[in-house]
Amino acid sequence: MKLALNFFILFIAGLAISGVLWDFIGLVKILAIRIYTAVEVSSAEKLTAQENYLKAAAKYEKSLPHIKEDNKKLLAKVKNNLGLCYFYLYEKERRDEFKQKSILFFEQALALYEETKSTIAAQETMKNLQNAKKLLEF
């Protein structure tokens, strides 16, 4: 145990001396954020499967700022799932804010899927968007 502790201390000291410590800390921070985001999205998916749409939407929205802009497929997936959550919430509670959010997130997801040429996902999202817009007629 003492040998492992000494090794760890020397390793950190070596990083600090070489100037790499801050780079290492930065990488650890990025990794931690990615793990946190994956856990939040996974948790939101479980809540969606349990039809707990309000909590799922909160988790999806909490994860959005942590998803990199260049990860367009994940952004599109999360936004489509947010649209679905708000769509189902509107069906249950008939609150206009849910209807508007549903349409907004479907439109954003559709644009991202089209940009990444994810044809099947774009078609599914288009169907979701059309269903949400039908709600506007009522």
A tleap script that builds the chain and sets N, CA, C and O, in Angstrom:
source leaprc.protein.ff14SB
mol = sequence {
  NMET LYS LEU ALA LEU ASN PHE PHE ILE LEU
  PHE ILE ALA GLY LEU ALA ILE SER GLY VAL
  LEU TRP ASP PHE ILE GLY LEU VAL LYS ILE
  LEU ALA ILE ARG ILE TYR THR ALA VAL GLU
  VAL SER SER ALA GLU LYS LEU THR ALA GLN
  GLU ASN TYR LEU LYS ALA ALA ALA LYS TYR
  GLU LYS SER LEU PRO HIE ILE LYS GLU ASP
  ASN LYS LYS LEU LEU ALA LYS VAL LYS ASN
  ASN LEU GLY LEU CYS TYR PHE TYR LEU TYR
  GLU LYS GLU ARG ARG ASP GLU PHE LYS GLN
  LYS SER ILE LEU PHE PHE GLU GLN ALA LEU
  ALA LEU TYR GLU GLU THR LYS SER THR ILE
  ALA ALA GLN GLU THR MET LYS ASN LEU GLN
  ASN ALA LYS LYS LEU LEU GLU CPHE
}
set mol.1.N position { 0.827 -1.199 0.000 }
set mol.1.CA position { 0.000 0.000 0.000 }
set mol.1.C position { 0.863 1.252 0.000 }
set mol.1.O position { 0.608 2.201 -0.741 }
set mol.2.N position { 1.909 1.237 0.860 }
set mol.2.CA position { 2.784 2.395 0.960 }
set mol.2.C position { 3.509 2.632 -0.362 }
set mol.2.O position { 3.715 3.777 -0.765 }
set mol.3.N position { 3.894 1.550 -1.034 }
set mol.3.CA position { 4.578 1.656 -2.321 }
set mol.3.C position { 3.662 2.298 -3.364 }
set mol.3.O position { 4.091 3.143 -4.148 }
set mol.4.N position { 2.401 1.884 -3.359 }
set mol.4.CA position { 1.438 2.449 -4.309 }
set mol.4.C position { 1.223 3.935 -4.042 }
set mol.4.O position { 1.132 4.730 -4.977 }
set mol.5.N position { 1.142 4.307 -2.773 }
set mol.5.CA position { 0.963 5.716 -2.411 }
set mol.5.C position { 2.178 6.537 -2.834 }
set mol.5.O position { 2.037 7.635 -3.373 }
set mol.6.N position { 3.361 6.003 -2.588 }
set mol.6.CA position { 4.583 6.711 -3.000 }
set mol.6.C position { 4.621 6.870 -4.521 }
set mol.6.O position { 4.975 7.934 -5.030 }
set mol.7.N position { 4.263 5.830 -5.226 }
set mol.7.CA position { 4.241 5.895 -6.685 }
set mol.7.C position { 3.271 6.972 -7.154 }
set mol.7.O position { 3.588 7.760 -8.044 }
set mol.8.N position { 2.084 7.000 -6.546 }
set mol.8.CA position { 1.066 7.987 -6.922 }
set mol.8.C position { 1.573 9.408 -6.673 }
set mol.8.O position { 1.401 10.284 -7.521 }
set mol.9.N position { 2.188 9.641 -5.529 }
set mol.9.CA position { 2.710 10.963 -5.183 }
set mol.9.C position { 3.811 11.370 -6.167 }
set mol.9.O position { 3.847 12.512 -6.625 }
set mol.10.N position { 4.701 10.437 -6.488 }
set mol.10.CA position { 5.765 10.739 -7.451 }
set mol.10.C position { 5.194 10.997 -8.848 }
set mol.10.O position { 5.696 11.844 -9.587 }
set mol.11.N position { 4.139 10.256 -9.199 }
set mol.11.CA position { 3.492 10.442 -10.492 }
set mol.11.C position { 2.913 11.852 -10.591 }
set mol.11.O position { 3.123 12.541 -11.590 }
set mol.12.N position { 2.191 12.280 -9.566 }
set mol.12.CA position { 1.596 13.631 -9.548 }
set mol.12.C position { 2.691 14.690 -9.548 }
set mol.12.O position { 2.583 15.694 -10.253 }
set mol.13.N position { 3.738 14.476 -8.766 }
set mol.13.CA position { 4.855 15.436 -8.732 }
set mol.13.C position { 5.505 15.537 -10.111 }
set mol.13.O position { 5.842 16.630 -10.568 }
set mol.14.N position { 5.676 14.398 -10.764 }
set mol.14.CA position { 6.264 14.396 -12.104 }
set mol.14.C position { 5.401 15.167 -13.092 }
set mol.14.O position { 5.913 15.907 -13.932 }
set mol.15.N position { 4.089 14.988 -12.986 }
set mol.15.CA position { 3.181 15.738 -13.856 }
set mol.15.C position { 3.288 17.235 -13.598 }
set mol.15.O position { 3.312 18.040 -14.529 }
set mol.16.N position { 3.353 17.595 -12.317 }
set mol.16.CA position { 3.435 19.014 -11.963 }
set mol.16.C position { 4.737 19.620 -12.471 }
set mol.16.O position { 4.740 20.724 -13.016 }
set mol.17.N position { 5.837 18.903 -12.295 }
set mol.17.CA position { 7.138 19.409 -12.725 }
set mol.17.C position { 7.184 19.576 -14.246 }
set mol.17.O position { 7.744 20.543 -14.762 }
set mol.18.N position { 6.589 18.618 -14.946 }
set mol.18.CA position { 6.641 18.680 -16.416 }
set mol.18.C position { 5.615 19.650 -16.999 }
set mol.18.O position { 5.626 19.909 -18.202 }
set mol.19.N position { 4.743 20.180 -16.170 }
set mol.19.CA position { 3.737 21.121 -16.654 }
set mol.19.C position { 2.519 20.444 -17.253 }
set mol.19.O position { 1.652 21.112 -17.816 }
set mol.20.N position { 2.446 19.156 -17.139 }
set mol.20.CA position { 1.358 18.397 -17.735 }
set mol.20.C position { 0.181 18.236 -16.758 }
set mol.20.O position { -0.905 17.813 -17.154 }
set mol.21.N position { 0.399 18.567 -15.518 }
set mol.21.CA position { -0.641 18.346 -14.502 }
set mol.21.C position { -1.954 19.021 -14.880 }
set mol.21.O position { -3.018 18.409 -14.785 }
set mol.22.N position { -1.883 20.287 -15.310 }
set mol.22.CA position { -3.124 20.997 -15.640 }
set mol.22.C position { -3.806 20.405 -16.864 }
set mol.22.O position { -5.034 20.374 -16.943 }
set mol.23.N position { -3.002 19.930 -17.825 }
set mol.23.CA position { -3.586 19.237 -18.980 }
set mol.23.C position { -4.289 17.966 -18.521 }
set mol.23.O position { -5.388 17.652 -18.977 }
set mol.24.N position { -3.649 17.247 -17.623 }
set mol.24.CA position { -4.220 16.012 -17.084 }
set mol.24.C position { -5.523 16.298 -16.345 }
set mol.24.O position { -6.505 15.575 -16.513 }
set mol.25.N position { -5.535 17.342 -15.534 }
set mol.25.CA position { -6.746 17.718 -14.796 }
set mol.25.C position { -7.856 18.109 -15.773 }
set mol.25.O position { -9.021 17.769 -15.566 }
set mol.26.N position { -7.489 18.822 -16.834 }
set mol.26.CA position { -8.470 19.200 -17.852 }
set mol.26.C position { -9.090 17.981 -18.521 }
set mol.26.O position { -10.298 17.945 -18.754 }
set mol.27.N position { -8.274 16.992 -18.826 }
set mol.27.CA position { -8.780 15.764 -19.443 }
set mol.27.C position { -9.699 14.999 -18.490 }
set mol.27.O position { -10.722 14.453 -18.904 }
set mol.28.N position { -9.331 14.966 -17.234 }
set mol.28.CA position { -10.169 14.293 -16.233 }
set mol.28.C position { -11.512 15.006 -16.122 }
set mol.28.O position { -12.552 14.358 -16.002 }
set mol.29.N position { -11.496 16.330 -16.163 }
set mol.29.CA position { -12.736 17.108 -16.089 }
set mol.29.C position { -13.636 16.800 -17.289 }
set mol.29.O position { -14.840 16.602 -17.127 }
set mol.30.N position { -13.057 16.759 -18.488 }
set mol.30.CA position { -13.827 16.444 -19.697 }
set mol.30.C position { -14.433 15.049 -19.592 }
set mol.30.O position { -15.601 14.845 -19.923 }
set mol.31.N position { -13.646 14.108 -19.136 }
set mol.31.CA position { -14.133 12.738 -18.970 }
set mol.31.C position { -15.269 12.680 -17.956 }
set mol.31.O position { -16.264 11.988 -18.175 }
set mol.32.N position { -15.127 13.395 -16.863 }
set mol.32.CA position { -16.172 13.417 -15.832 }
set mol.32.C position { -17.473 13.996 -16.386 }
set mol.32.O position { -18.553 13.487 -16.085 }
set mol.33.N position { -17.379 15.047 -17.185 }
set mol.33.CA position { -18.573 15.666 -17.782 }
set mol.33.C position { -19.249 14.690 -18.742 }
set mol.33.O position { -20.475 14.575 -18.761 }
set mol.34.N position { -18.441 13.988 -19.536 }
set mol.34.CA position { -19.016 13.017 -20.474 }
set mol.34.C position { -19.721 11.876 -19.747 }
set mol.34.O position { -20.792 11.435 -20.162 }
set mol.35.N position { -19.122 11.409 -18.675 }
set mol.35.CA position { -19.746 10.336 -17.893 }
set mol.35.C position { -21.039 10.844 -17.263 }
set mol.35.O position { -22.061 10.159 -17.298 }
set mol.36.N position { -20.995 12.035 -16.692 }
set mol.36.CA position { -22.180 12.642 -16.088 }
set mol.36.C position { -23.310 12.762 -17.113 }
set mol.36.O position { -24.460 12.440 -16.815 }
set mol.37.N position { -22.978 13.225 -18.317 }
set mol.37.CA position { -23.980 13.393 -19.368 }
set mol.37.C position { -24.571 12.053 -19.770 }
set mol.37.O position { -25.785 11.930 -19.930 }
set mol.38.N position { -23.724 11.056 -19.933 }
set mol.38.CA position { -24.207 9.719 -20.300 }
set mol.38.C position { -25.142 9.165 -19.233 }
set mol.38.O position { -26.155 8.546 -19.560 }
set mol.39.N position { -24.816 9.379 -17.971 }
set mol.39.CA position { -25.662 8.898 -16.871 }
set mol.39.C position { -26.999 9.641 -16.871 }
set mol.39.O position { -28.046 9.026 -16.670 }
set mol.40.N position { -26.972 10.965 -17.096 }
set mol.40.CA position { -28.207 11.752 -17.126 }
set mol.40.C position { -29.115 11.316 -18.278 }
set mol.40.O position { -30.321 11.158 -18.091 }
set mol.41.N position { -28.544 11.121 -19.460 }
set mol.41.CA position { -29.342 10.711 -20.623 }
set mol.41.C position { -29.912 9.311 -20.400 }
set mol.41.O position { -31.077 9.055 -20.702 }
set mol.42.N position { -29.096 8.418 -19.877 }
set mol.42.CA position { -29.563 7.056 -19.592 }
set mol.42.C position { -30.688 7.065 -18.565 }
set mol.42.O position { -31.675 6.345 -18.708 }
set mol.43.N position { -30.534 7.877 -17.540 }
set mol.43.CA position { -31.566 8.005 -16.512 }
set mol.43.C position { -32.855 8.571 -17.104 }
set mol.43.O position { -33.951 8.121 -16.768 }
set mol.44.N position { -32.718 9.564 -17.990 }
set mol.44.CA position { -33.893 10.148 -18.636 }
set mol.44.C position { -34.597 9.122 -19.512 }
set mol.44.O position { -35.826 9.086 -19.559 }
set mol.45.N position { -33.830 8.287 -20.203 }
set mol.45.CA position { -34.428 7.251 -21.042 }
set mol.45.C position { -35.216 6.256 -20.200 }
set mol.45.O position { -36.294 5.819 -20.604 }
set mol.46.N position { -34.690 5.896 -19.043 }
set mol.46.CA position { -35.406 4.986 -18.137 }
set mol.46.C position { -36.703 5.623 -17.646 }
set mol.46.O position { -37.742 4.965 -17.584 }
set mol.47.N position { -36.635 6.903 -17.300 }
set mol.47.CA position { -37.832 7.604 -16.843 }
set mol.47.C position { -38.872 7.702 -17.951 }
set mol.47.O position { -40.072 7.605 -17.694 }
set mol.48.N position { -38.413 7.892 -19.176 }
set mol.48.CA position { -39.335 7.936 -20.315 }
set mol.48.C position { -40.024 6.584 -20.480 }
set mol.48.O position { -41.235 6.524 -20.691 }
set mol.49.N position { -39.259 5.510 -20.383 }
set mol.49.CA position { -39.834 4.164 -20.504 }
set mol.49.C position { -40.865 3.900 -19.404 }
set mol.49.O position { -41.805 3.129 -19.596 }
set mol.50.N position { -40.678 4.550 -18.247 }
set mol.50.CA position { -41.615 4.404 -17.129 }
set mol.50.C position { -42.776 5.403 -17.229 }
set mol.50.O position { -43.631 5.471 -16.346 }
set mol.51.N position { -42.787 6.170 -18.315 }
set mol.51.CA position { -43.805 7.195 -18.573 }
set mol.51.C position { -43.804 8.311 -17.533 }
set mol.51.O position { -44.838 8.920 -17.258 }
set mol.52.N position { -42.646 8.566 -16.967 }
set mol.52.CA position { -42.475 9.686 -16.035 }
set mol.52.C position { -41.861 10.837 -16.845 }
set mol.52.O position { -40.683 11.164 -16.698 }
set mol.53.N position { -42.693 11.437 -17.702 }
set mol.53.CA position { -42.215 12.370 -18.711 }
set mol.53.C position { -41.695 13.683 -18.150 }
set mol.53.O position { -40.759 14.259 -18.705 }
set mol.54.N position { -42.275 14.163 -17.072 }
set mol.54.CA position { -41.833 15.437 -16.509 }
set mol.54.C position { -40.409 15.318 -15.959 }
set mol.54.O position { -39.567 16.176 -16.222 }
set mol.55.N position { -40.144 14.263 -15.205 }
set mol.55.CA position { -38.791 14.066 -14.672 }
set mol.55.C position { -37.803 13.755 -15.791 }
set mol.55.O position { -36.656 14.203 -15.754 }
set mol.56.N position { -38.249 12.986 -16.787 }
set mol.56.CA position { -37.373 12.669 -17.918 }
set mol.56.C position { -36.987 13.946 -18.655 }
set mol.56.O position { -35.818 14.148 -18.983 }
set mol.57.N position { -37.962 14.801 -18.913 }
set mol.57.CA position { -37.688 16.060 -19.623 }
set mol.57.C position { -36.694 16.915 -18.834 }
set mol.57.O position { -35.802 17.532 -19.417 }
set mol.58.N position { -36.849 16.947 -17.523 }
set mol.58.CA position { -35.929 17.730 -16.687 }
set mol.58.C position { -34.501 17.188 -16.816 }
set mol.58.O position { -33.549 17.963 -16.906 }
set mol.59.N position { -34.357 15.877 -16.823 }
set mol.59.CA position { -33.017 15.279 -16.955 }
set mol.59.C position { -32.430 15.523 -18.340 }
set mol.59.O position { -31.248 15.838 -18.474 }
set mol.60.N position { -33.269 15.375 -19.376 }
set mol.60.CA position { -32.774 15.651 -20.730 }
set mol.60.C position { -32.314 17.103 -20.843 }
set mol.60.O position { -31.245 17.379 -21.389 }
set mol.61.N position { -33.119 18.025 -20.330 }
set mol.61.CA position { -32.756 19.450 -20.421 }
set mol.61.C position { -31.490 19.743 -19.625 }
set mol.61.O position { -30.675 20.573 -20.026 }
set mol.62.N position { -31.329 19.058 -18.496 }
set mol.62.CA position { -30.136 19.245 -17.679 }
set mol.62.C position { -28.883 18.766 -18.409 }
set mol.62.O position { -27.792 19.296 -18.197 }
set mol.63.N position { -29.046 17.765 -19.266 }
set mol.63.CA position { -27.890 17.216 -19.982 }
set mol.63.C position { -27.500 18.059 -21.208 }
set mol.63.O position { -26.345 18.016 -21.632 }
set mol.64.N position { -28.431 18.815 -21.777 }
set mol.64.CA position { -28.171 19.549 -23.021 }
set mol.64.C position { -26.926 20.444 -22.990 }
set mol.64.O position { -26.128 20.394 -23.926 }
set mol.65.N position { -26.735 21.258 -21.946 }
set mol.65.CA position { -25.560 22.149 -21.967 }
set mol.65.C position { -24.224 21.409 -21.944 }
set mol.65.O position { -23.187 21.992 -22.261 }
set mol.66.N position { -24.244 20.136 -21.571 }
set mol.66.CA position { -23.008 19.367 -21.447 }
set mol.66.C position { -22.674 18.566 -22.703 }
set mol.66.O position { -21.623 17.931 -22.778 }
set mol.67.N position { -23.566 18.598 -23.685 }
set mol.67.CA position { -23.326 17.876 -24.937 }
set mol.67.C position { -22.622 18.825 -25.893 }
set mol.67.O position { -23.093 19.935 -26.136 }
set mol.68.N position { -21.500 18.388 -26.431 }
set mol.68.CA position { -20.737 19.243 -27.347 }
set mol.68.C position { -21.534 19.508 -28.614 }
set mol.68.O position { -22.257 18.643 -29.107 }
set mol.69.N position { -21.387 20.715 -29.125 }
set mol.69.CA position { -22.103 21.137 -30.336 }
set mol.69.C position { -21.821 20.222 -31.524 }
set mol.69.O position { -22.689 20.024 -32.374 }
set mol.70.N position { -20.610 19.662 -31.587 }
set mol.70.CA position { -20.267 18.819 -32.732 }
set mol.70.C position { -20.796 17.389 -32.601 }
set mol.70.O position { -20.656 16.590 -33.527 }
set mol.71.N position { -21.395 17.066 -31.466 }
set mol.71.CA position { -22.011 15.747 -31.279 }
set mol.71.C position { -23.484 15.855 -31.686 }
set mol.71.O position { -24.388 15.701 -30.866 }
set mol.72.N position { -23.690 16.122 -32.961 }
set mol.72.CA position { -25.012 16.463 -33.477 }
set mol.72.C position { -26.017 15.314 -33.359 }
set mol.72.O position { -27.202 15.552 -33.129 }
set mol.73.N position { -25.557 14.082 -33.514 }
set mol.73.CA position { -26.497 12.963 -33.430 }
set mol.73.C position { -27.030 12.800 -32.009 }
set mol.73.O position { -28.216 12.533 -31.820 }
set mol.74.N position { -26.166 12.958 -31.013 }
set mol.74.CA position { -26.637 12.878 -29.634 }
set mol.74.C position { -27.547 14.054 -29.316 }
set mol.74.O position { -28.578 13.880 -28.666 }
set mol.75.N position { -27.178 15.252 -29.766 }
set mol.75.CA position { -28.042 16.420 -29.557 }
set mol.75.C position { -29.416 16.197 -30.181 }
set mol.75.O position { -30.442 16.503 -29.573 }
set mol.76.N position { -29.423 15.659 -31.403 }
set mol.76.CA position { -30.689 15.408 -32.082 }
set mol.76.C position { -31.524 14.377 -31.323 }
set mol.76.O position { -32.733 14.544 -31.168 }
set mol.77.N position { -30.884 13.329 -30.860 }
set mol.77.CA position { -31.597 12.284 -30.108 }
set mol.77.C position { -32.223 12.853 -28.844 }
set mol.77.O position { -33.391 12.599 -28.551 }
set mol.78.N position { -31.440 13.621 -28.101 }
set mol.78.CA position { -31.937 14.194 -26.849 }
set mol.78.C position { -33.074 15.176 -27.136 }
set mol.78.O position { -34.075 15.191 -26.419 }
set mol.79.N position { -32.925 15.991 -28.177 }
set mol.79.CA position { -33.984 16.963 -28.496 }
set mol.79.C position { -35.248 16.262 -28.996 }
set mol.79.O position { -36.357 16.688 -28.675 }
set mol.80.N position { -35.092 15.195 -29.775 }
set mol.80.CA position { -36.267 14.433 -30.206 }
set mol.80.C position { -36.961 13.810 -28.993 }
set mol.80.O position { -38.187 13.837 -28.890 }
set mol.81.N position { -36.171 13.252 -28.083 }
set mol.81.CA position { -36.755 12.654 -26.875 }
set mol.81.C position { -37.433 13.703 -26.001 }
set mol.81.O position { -38.464 13.434 -25.385 }
set mol.82.N position { -36.852 14.894 -25.951 }
set mol.82.CA position { -37.505 15.996 -25.227 }
set mol.82.C position { -38.842 16.340 -25.880 }
set mol.82.O position { -39.840 16.568 -25.197 }
set mol.83.N position { -38.845 16.372 -27.203 }
set mol.83.CA position { -40.087 16.627 -27.925 }
set mol.83.C position { -41.142 15.589 -27.597 }
set mol.83.O position { -42.310 15.921 -27.394 }
set mol.84.N position { -40.729 14.326 -27.546 }
set mol.84.CA position { -41.672 13.251 -27.202 }
set mol.84.C position { -42.206 13.418 -25.780 }
set mol.84.O position { -43.404 13.263 -25.538 }
set mol.85.N position { -41.317 13.731 -24.847 }
set mol.85.CA position { -41.751 13.922 -23.448 }
set mol.85.C position { -42.809 15.024 -23.370 }
set mol.85.O position { -43.859 14.847 -22.753 }
set mol.86.N position { -42.517 16.163 -24.003 }
set mol.86.CA position { -43.473 17.271 -23.948 }
set mol.86.C position { -44.753 16.966 -24.720 }
set mol.86.O position { -45.827 17.441 -24.349 }
set mol.87.N position { -44.651 16.185 -25.783 }
set mol.87.CA position { -45.839 15.762 -26.530 }
set mol.87.C position { -46.760 14.936 -25.625 }
set mol.87.O position { -47.963 15.186 -25.551 }
set mol.88.N position { -46.174 13.950 -24.940 }
set mol.88.CA position { -46.981 13.101 -24.053 }
set mol.88.C position { -47.508 13.887 -22.849 }
set mol.88.O position { -48.621 13.647 -22.382 }
set mol.89.N position { -46.703 14.824 -22.354 }
set mol.89.CA position { -47.183 15.669 -21.254 }
set mol.89.C position { -48.365 16.518 -21.702 }
set mol.89.O position { -49.319 16.707 -20.948 }
set mol.90.N position { -48.303 17.030 -22.930 }
set mol.90.CA position { -49.426 17.815 -23.441 }
set mol.90.C position { -50.680 16.950 -23.554 }
set mol.90.O position { -51.775 17.387 -23.198 }
set mol.91.N position { -50.518 15.726 -24.047 }
set mol.91.CA position { -51.672 14.835 -24.169 }
set mol.91.C position { -52.330 14.587 -22.810 }
set mol.91.O position { -53.550 14.443 -22.721 }
set mol.92.N position { -51.510 14.539 -21.751 }
set mol.92.CA position { -52.038 14.295 -20.408 }
set mol.92.C position { -52.635 15.545 -19.775 }
set mol.92.O position { -53.714 15.492 -19.185 }
set mol.93.N position { -51.932 16.670 -19.896 }
set mol.93.CA position { -52.276 17.852 -19.108 }
set mol.93.C position { -52.837 19.014 -19.918 }
set mol.93.O position { -53.371 19.960 -19.339 }
set mol.94.N position { -52.731 18.967 -21.227 }
set mol.94.CA position { -53.260 20.018 -22.117 }
set mol.94.C position { -52.741 21.411 -21.785 }
set mol.94.O position { -53.489 22.387 -21.835 }
set mol.95.N position { -51.447 21.500 -21.444 }
set mol.95.CA position { -50.837 22.806 -21.191 }
set mol.95.C position { -50.129 23.258 -22.458 }
set mol.95.O position { -49.296 22.539 -23.009 }
set mol.96.N position { -50.470 24.456 -22.912 }
set mol.96.CA position { -49.921 24.966 -24.173 }
set mol.96.C position { -48.395 25.011 -24.185 }
set mol.96.O position { -47.779 24.803 -25.230 }
set mol.97.N position { -47.789 25.277 -23.046 }
set mol.97.CA position { -46.319 25.346 -23.008 }
set mol.97.C position { -45.713 24.008 -23.419 }
set mol.97.O position { -44.660 23.981 -24.057 }
set mol.98.N position { -46.360 22.901 -23.066 }
set mol.98.CA position { -45.856 21.587 -23.455 }
set mol.98.C position { -45.963 21.385 -24.960 }
set mol.98.O position { -45.066 20.815 -25.581 }
set mol.99.N position { -47.046 21.847 -25.537 }
set mol.99.CA position { -47.246 21.717 -26.981 }
set mol.99.C position { -46.171 22.510 -27.731 }
set mol.99.O position { -45.572 22.005 -28.681 }
set mol.100.N position { -45.933 23.741 -27.306 }
set mol.100.CA position { -44.944 24.589 -27.967 }
set mol.100.C position { -43.529 24.020 -27.832 }
set mol.100.O position { -42.757 24.019 -28.791 }
set mol.101.N position { -43.200 23.541 -26.639 }
set mol.101.CA position { -41.872 22.956 -26.429 }
set mol.101.C position { -41.696 21.697 -27.277 }
set mol.101.O position { -40.622 21.447 -27.823 }
set mol.102.N position { -42.754 20.920 -27.376 }
set mol.102.CA position { -42.700 19.705 -28.187 }
set mol.102.C position { -42.337 20.044 -29.626 }
set mol.102.O position { -41.428 19.445 -30.201 }
set mol.103.N position { -43.035 20.987 -30.194 }
set mol.103.CA position { -42.786 21.386 -31.583 }
set mol.103.C position { -41.383 21.964 -31.732 }
set mol.103.O position { -40.683 21.632 -32.689 }
set mol.104.N position { -40.966 22.810 -30.820 }
set mol.104.CA position { -39.638 23.419 -30.870 }
set mol.104.C position { -38.543 22.358 -30.883 }
set mol.104.O position { -37.640 22.403 -31.717 }
set mol.105.N position { -38.625 21.401 -29.954 }
set mol.105.CA position { -37.579 20.377 -29.870 }
set mol.105.C position { -37.613 19.440 -31.079 }
set mol.105.O position { -36.556 19.016 -31.547 }
set mol.106.N position { -38.794 19.107 -31.595 }
set mol.106.CA position { -38.855 18.286 -32.802 }
set mol.106.C position { -38.219 19.008 -33.988 }
set mol.106.O position { -37.494 18.395 -34.773 }
set mol.107.N position { -38.485 20.305 -34.121 }
set mol.107.CA position { -37.896 21.070 -35.231 }
set mol.107.C position { -36.373 21.112 -35.127 }
set mol.107.O position { -35.669 20.951 -36.124 }
set mol.108.N position { -35.876 21.329 -33.916 }
set mol.108.CA position { -34.428 21.367 -33.719 }
set mol.108.C position { -33.798 20.000 -34.002 }
set mol.108.O position { -32.746 19.917 -34.634 }
set mol.109.N position { -34.443 18.939 -33.534 }
set mol.109.CA position { -33.927 17.586 -33.765 }
set mol.109.C position { -33.931 17.265 -35.258 }
set mol.109.O position { -32.970 16.702 -35.782 }
set mol.110.N position { -35.007 17.624 -35.931 }
set mol.110.CA position { -35.114 17.355 -37.364 }
set mol.110.C position { -33.986 18.045 -38.136 }
set mol.110.O position { -33.366 17.437 -39.008 }
set mol.111.N position { -33.727 19.298 -37.817 }
set mol.111.CA position { -32.647 20.036 -38.495 }
set mol.111.C position { -31.298 19.342 -38.287 }
set mol.111.O position { -30.498 19.238 -39.217 }
set mol.112.N position { -31.053 18.873 -37.068 }
set mol.112.CA position { -29.787 18.193 -36.779 }
set mol.112.C position { -29.692 16.846 -37.504 }
set mol.112.O position { -28.642 16.496 -38.043 }
set mol.113.N position { -30.794 16.099 -37.512 }
set mol.113.CA position { -30.780 14.813 -38.218 }
set mol.113.C position { -30.573 15.018 -39.718 }
set mol.113.O position { -29.854 14.247 -40.353 }
set mol.114.N position { -31.191 16.046 -40.284 }
set mol.114.CA position { -31.006 16.329 -41.710 }
set mol.114.C position { -29.573 16.755 -41.997 }
set mol.114.O position { -28.998 16.379 -43.018 }
set mol.115.N position { -29.005 17.538 -41.093 }
set mol.115.CA position { -27.624 17.993 -41.260 }
set mol.115.C position { -26.642 16.820 -41.244 }
set mol.115.O position { -25.643 16.831 -41.964 }
set mol.116.N position { -26.930 15.812 -40.422 }
set mol.116.CA position { -26.044 14.650 -40.321 }
set mol.116.C position { -26.445 13.543 -41.290 }
set mol.116.O position { -25.864 12.458 -41.281 }
set mol.117.N position { -27.435 13.823 -42.119 }
set mol.117.CA position { -27.923 12.866 -43.118 }
set mol.117.C position { -28.383 11.546 -42.489 }
set mol.117.O position { -28.172 10.466 -43.041 }
set mol.118.N position { -29.012 11.667 -41.326 }
set mol.118.CA position { -29.592 10.505 -40.637 }
set mol.118.C position { -31.034 10.365 -41.108 }
set mol.118.O position { -31.967 10.813 -40.441 }
set mol.119.N position { -31.199 9.741 -42.261 }
set mol.119.CA position { -32.476 9.727 -42.968 }
set mol.119.C position { -33.603 9.091 -42.167 }
set mol.119.O position { -34.684 9.667 -42.051 }
set mol.120.N position { -33.359 7.911 -41.617 }
set mol.120.CA position { -34.421 7.202 -40.889 }
set mol.120.C position { -34.832 7.993 -39.648 }
set mol.120.O position { -36.022 8.155 -39.377 }
set mol.121.N position { -33.852 8.481 -38.900 }
set mol.121.CA position { -34.155 9.281 -37.701 }
set mol.121.C position { -34.885 10.564 -38.088 }
set mol.121.O position { -35.794 10.997 -37.380 }
set mol.122.N position { -34.496 11.171 -39.203 }
set mol.122.CA position { -35.160 12.392 -39.663 }
set mol.122.C position { -36.616 12.104 -40.025 }
set mol.122.O position { -37.497 12.912 -39.734 }
set mol.123.N position { -36.871 10.968 -40.650 }
set mol.123.CA position { -38.247 10.606 -41.015 }
set mol.123.C position { -39.103 10.384 -39.769 }
set mol.123.O position { -40.250 10.825 -39.711 }
set mol.124.N position { -38.547 9.707 -38.786 }
set mol.124.CA position { -39.285 9.478 -37.536 }
set mol.124.C position { -39.571 10.797 -36.822 }
set mol.124.O position { -40.664 11.008 -36.297 }
set mol.125.N position { -38.582 11.671 -36.809 }
set mol.125.CA position { -38.761 12.971 -36.161 }
set mol.125.C position { -39.786 13.812 -36.915 }
set mol.125.O position { -40.564 14.542 -36.300 }
set mol.126.N position { -39.791 13.713 -38.239 }
set mol.126.CA position { -40.786 14.434 -39.045 }
set mol.126.C position { -42.193 13.953 -38.695 }
set mol.126.O position { -43.114 14.764 -38.592 }
set mol.127.N position { -42.369 12.652 -38.512 }
set mol.127.CA position { -43.675 12.122 -38.097 }
set mol.127.C position { -44.065 12.675 -36.726 }
set mol.127.O position { -45.213 13.058 -36.503 }
set mol.128.N position { -43.104 12.711 -35.825 }
set mol.128.CA position { -43.370 13.264 -34.493 }
set mol.128.C position { -43.789 14.730 -34.594 }
set mol.128.O position { -44.734 15.164 -33.935 }
set mol.129.N position { -43.077 15.482 -35.427 }
set mol.129.CA position { -43.380 16.902 -35.601 }
set mol.129.C position { -44.775 17.097 -36.209 }
set mol.129.O position { -45.521 17.976 -35.778 }
set mol.130.N position { -45.121 16.290 -37.194 }
set mol.130.CA position { -46.447 16.383 -37.802 }
set mol.130.C position { -47.539 16.069 -36.786 }
set mol.130.O position { -48.573 16.736 -36.764 }
set mol.131.N position { -47.318 15.065 -35.948 }
set mol.131.CA position { -48.309 14.737 -34.915 }
set mol.131.C position { -48.454 15.882 -33.920 }
set mol.131.O position { -49.560 16.205 -33.484 }
set mol.132.N position { -47.333 16.486 -33.570 }
set mol.132.CA position { -47.385 17.607 -32.622 }
set mol.132.C position { -48.110 18.806 -33.242 }
set mol.132.O position { -48.875 19.489 -32.561 }
set mol.133.N position { -47.872 19.057 -34.507 }
set mol.133.CA position { -48.530 20.188 -35.173 }
set mol.133.C position { -50.031 19.947 -35.346 }
set mol.133.O position { -50.810 20.899 -35.396 }
set mol.134.N position { -50.436 18.688 -35.438 }
set mol.134.CA position { -51.865 18.384 -35.502 }
set mol.134.C position { -52.567 18.840 -34.227 }
set mol.134.O position { -53.743 19.203 -34.248 }
set mol.135.N position { -51.829 18.814 -33.119 }
set mol.135.CA position { -52.401 19.272 -31.852 }
set mol.135.C position { -52.786 20.750 -31.926 }
set mol.135.O position { -53.705 21.194 -31.238 }
set mol.136.N position { -52.078 21.505 -32.761 }
set mol.136.CA position { -52.378 22.934 -32.887 }
set mol.136.C position { -53.769 23.164 -33.484 }
set mol.136.O position { -54.390 24.204 -33.263 }
set mol.137.N position { -54.240 22.185 -34.238 }
set mol.137.CA position { -55.541 22.320 -34.880 }
set mol.137.C position { -56.683 22.202 -33.873 }
set mol.137.O position { -57.799 22.656 -34.125 }
set mol.138.N position { -56.389 21.589 -32.737 }
set mol.138.CA position { -57.458 21.368 -31.736 }
set mol.138.C position { -57.460 22.424 -30.682 }
set mol.138.O position { -58.289 22.387 -29.773 }
savepdb mol mol.pdb
quit
